[in-house]
Amino acid sequence: MRKLLCIFLAVMLLASTCCALTPEEAAQDLAKYGIMQGFPDGSFRLEETVTRAQCVKMIMTALKKTDFPGLGTFFSDVPKEHWAVGHIEGSIGEGVIIGFPDGTFRPEESVTKYQAIKMVVCMLKHDALDIKPFSYPDDYTDAAIDVKLVTEEEVGTQDAPASRGFVARLISKALDLPVAELYGLVHGTGSDYVLMNGLYGRPLKTLRKALDQ
């Protein structure tokens, strides 16, 4: 079942873009929606790394969910005065992050490729399509590779820090993939997540369509 979904998603992604975006083009794409911002010199500094807080803000902006009170009560190292506290706490409810076992989020650490991939897969709710809970990081990276969000070469063999260019391409590609949502009765077990792919009477839903509205 998962393999069929991955094949469909890959076809959708290939059909949505005539060619792969460069990091610069992806950054410009995200800038149109306020997801990624450039610097005063006009550059995006795509070789620089991204902090975990910055990555979460970009993802929450892509989801059009940025209005959160930010109480500063979830992570010991994210006080209510932190600039991204609302985005970070809101992303918990969206299932994008869970933090570390010691109760921290480590907002100023560089986000790694594995972490960024996990956040984007969860942003699309594709992890909810599988019956079994995803195992970090392999299931998330496998899912991202299957739908052509990244290649094995881009991910690499070690959990390296993610550059702004890597994150830009990851999120830009994800905008064109169908999201998963709770929708009706599935397999007679009650409400469950399904792919909103325009088939079987379901409307086609992507984050880009939502951002363009």
Summary of the structure (lengths in Angstrom):
residues: 213
radius of gyration: 16.8
end to end distance: 32.0
largest distance: 56.4
contacts: 643
relative contact order: 0.17
helix: 42%
strand: 10%
